[in-house]
Amino acid sequence: MEYFRAVLRPGFAAVVISAALIATAPGSPAQAASVSMRTGEAPAITTGPIANLPGYDVFRPANLKAIHHKSPLVAWANGGCVFFNALWKPLFDAWVRAGFIVVAIGPNPSSKSGISTVADQEKIVDWAFSENARKGSPYHNRLDLKGIVAAGNSCGGVTAVQLAAQDRRVRAVFVLSGSSTLPGTPASTTAMIMSRIHVPIGYVEGDSTDISRSQSDLDYSLVPKGVPIYQAHRARGDHLEISTRTLPEDAEISTKWLTFSIYGGRTLEKQLLLEPCQTCSRGTWIVRSKNLTSLVSS
């Protein structure tokens, strides 16, 4: 339970309340699948609850008809597995500008457990497949069902990895200061989960003081042979800082990873490896990876 305490400890509520003060992260200029590159301009973004998926919020272009391609989708679970997503809006806005639709776990007062689960995150994937097929839906035939990414922060990162391990509809994973299992989990359990990962998986983590770091490193060592995996470690930054205070940097790196993990691209691969955060001072982020070349389109 220390993973939950790290996010929900005293002081986190104040960070959540001040979320509106966090600057919206800009999209990267080099996103291969970005809306701006496909249509010539970044979309206006709309957000709000989903009528036929209560307890979740969607972040998407305001005018879907102006988007002339199918949109990949990010299924997001919040840090601490809380039913509150406003803190991570800078990430969502950047991802929408890059061409993704984001559905995030939101207010769910009917929850009995008090924290979101893998099943809660999987409902987003179910919804995407249902809405893409449903005539009359604003998302009818507009979603790229081969571009579904499970993503999350901290405890939400745990559920994202575990969702990818059990649901083959998930095609990539992004974890913000998190890992496949909570600290203190037996290595055999972590190994079992990671053995089931067969899609690209990327991590943005802090330094050695980040409570998720050791588990993330374990994930890296246990990923199956040939599976693309990417880690960007901030030279300085603990769990709370990476989860809440470096969101513009997180957004820039994660946007590149999301796009690259689904669509490939040599330019994005080069940026992820050599300069993942172009707006940061050199040396701010340290990266390592395995098997990324398998994602590069010819």
N, C-alpha and C positions, 0 to 999 in steps of 0.2 A: 504493500500500500504506500510505500514511500514515494513512488512515482506520482501518485495522486497528491500527496501532501506537498511535493515540490511545486506543483502548479497551483494548488488551492490553499497553500499556507497563508498566514496573515500577510496582507499586502497585495495579494493577487486581486482581491476585489477592487482595490483602489486603481490597479492597473486597468482592469476591465472598465471601470467607470470613466477613466481618462482615455479610452480607446479612440474616441473621436478626435483626439489631439494628435494622433499618429498620422504622419503625412501619407497620402496615397502613393503607392509605389508606381513608378513609371514602367511601361512595358519596354522590353529590350528591342532595339532597332533591328536585331538580326534573327527574328523569329520566322522560321521557314513557313509556318502555317498561319501567320498572324492575319487578323482581319484587315489591318492597315495595308498590308502588302497585297492582299487579294482584292480589296475594294477601293484602295486609295486613301482611306481615312479610318480613324479609329471609331468604334461605335459608341453611341450614347448607351449608358448602362442602366438597367432597371433591376430592382431587387424587390423581393416580397415573398409572402407565404404561398404555398402551392395548394390550390383548392382540393385536389384529389390525393394529396400526400400531406396530411396535417402533421405539424411538428417539424417541418422542413422549410427551408428558404431557398429560392432560386436566384442566381445572379447571372444575368444574360444581357445580350444586346437588346435595347428597347424595341428595335424594329427587326424582327427575325427575317422578314421578307427581303430585307436589304442584304442579307448574308447569302451569297450565292454558292455556298458549299455546305456539306454536312459538317456539323460541329461535334468535335470530341467532347467528352464530359468528365468532369472531376467530381467524384463522390467524396465529400469531406466530412471528417469527424474531428471535433474540437479537442483542444488541450484539456486534460483532466476528465475527458469524456463528459464534459458538461453540456447542457442543453442551451447554449448561448454561443453565437458565432460572430457577433459584431467586431470582436477584437481582431479577427483575422481578415477583415474586409480589404485591407490593402493588398493582400495576396489575391483575393478573389477578383478584384478590379483589374489587376495586372493580367490574370489568366483570361478574363473575358476579352480584354483588348488583344490578346494573342490568339483569339479564335475559339476558346473553350466556353462551354456552359458549365457553371458550377452549381451543384446542389449540396447544401450543407445542413447537417443536423441542427435544428433550432429548438425553440421552446416546446417542451413536451411535459406539461404538468401532470399528465396521466402516468408517467413512468413510475414504476414501483421500485426499481433498483436505485434510482438516483443518479445513475451514470449510464451513458450510452454503451451499446454492445456491438459486436460484429453483425448481429442480426439487424440492428438498427441501420447500420451503414449499408448492408446488403439490400435493404428496401429501396435505396436510391437506384441501384442497378436494376432491380425489378421494375421500378417506375420508368426508367429510361427505355427499357425494351417494350413495355406496355404502351407508353406514349408515342414512341416512334411508329408503332403499328396501328394505333387508334386513329381512325378517320375522324376528322373534326378537331383533333388535338393541334395546338399551335406548334407542336414538335413532330407532327406526322411526317415521316421520311426526312427529317431535318437533322437527326442525330447520327453521328458516326459510331456505330455500335462496336467497331473494331478499335475504337479510340477511347475506351473507358479506363480512367485512372482512379485507383483508390488512394486517397491521401489523408493525412492527418498530422496533428501535433501531439507529442507526448503520448498520453494514453490513447488519443485518437490515432496516433501513428501505429500503436500496437494493434488496434483493431483493423487498420488499413492493411498491414502486412498479413495478418491472419485471414482477412477476407480474400486477399489475393491467393493465399495458400489453399483455399477451399473452393473458390469460384473462378472457373476458367473463363468467364465473361470479362473479367478484369484483365486488361492488357498491359498495365504498367502500374508502378507504385511510386509515391513520393512521401517521404517521412521528414517532418520538421522536428528536430530535437526529440527523437524517439527511436524505437527499435521494435523487433518482433515480439519481445517478451519484457516483462517488468524486471527491474533489478532484483536479484535474489532468486530468480527462476532457475531451476536446475538446467545445466547445459544440455542435458539430454532432451529436454522439452524444447529448448530453442533449436537444437539440431533437427528435431522432428518437423518443426514448423518450416524452417528454412529449406529443408529437403524437398518441400512441396512448392517452392517458389520457382516458377519457370518463365517469369516475365521480367523485363528490366525494372530495377529497383534503385532509387536514388535517395540519398540522405543529405540534409543540411544540419550540421551539428556544431556544438561549441567546443571549447578546449577541454582539458582534463577535468575541470571542475563541473562540467555539464554532467548531470546525473545519468543522462542517457548514453554518454559516450562509450563506456565500456561495453554496454550491451550492443550498441551499433557496431563496434569493432568486432564483437563476436559474430554478429550477423554476417559481416564482411568475410570473416574466415570460414563460415559455414555455407555460404551460397553455393549451389550446385555448379559443377564444372560447366563452363560455357555460358552461364547466365550473366547478362550485362549488369554490373553494379557500379555505382558511383557514390563517392562521399566527398563533400566539401566541408571542411572543418574550419571554423573561424579561429584565428590565432588567439583571440581573447574573447571570452563570452561564456557565461554559465547558462544553465538551462532556462532560467527566467528571461535572461537577456535575449537569447536566440529565439525564444518562443514569442516574445512580445515587443522587444525594443529595437531589433534590427530588421524589422519587417520589410522596409524598402530593399535592403540587400538580399534578404531571403527571397523576396518576390522576383528580383532580377535573375537570381540563380535558378530558382525553381521553375520559372517560366521557360528558360532555356531547356531545362531537363524535361519538363512535360512535353514540349514540342519535339525535342530530339528523341525521347523514348517512344513516341508514337510514329513520327514521320522521318526520323533520321536526319541526315544532312552533315556534310563535311565541315561547313562553317561553324555550325553549332557545336560539333564535337571538338573542334579546335578551341572555341571560346570556353567551353566547359573545362577543358584540360589546362589551358594556358592563362585565361583571364575570365574566370566565371562571373566576377562582378566588375564590370568596366567602370562603374562609378566609384569604386573603392580604391584606396591606396594599395599599391602593390604589396603583397605579403599579408594582406588582411585575411585572405582565404587560402587554405592549403588543400589540395585535392589528391585523390588517388582513385583508381578505377581498374576494372577488369572487363575485358570482352566488349568494349564499346564499339570496336570496328565492325562488329556483326550488325550494328544498327545503321551504319552509314549506307545510304542509298548509292547505287552505282551511277 
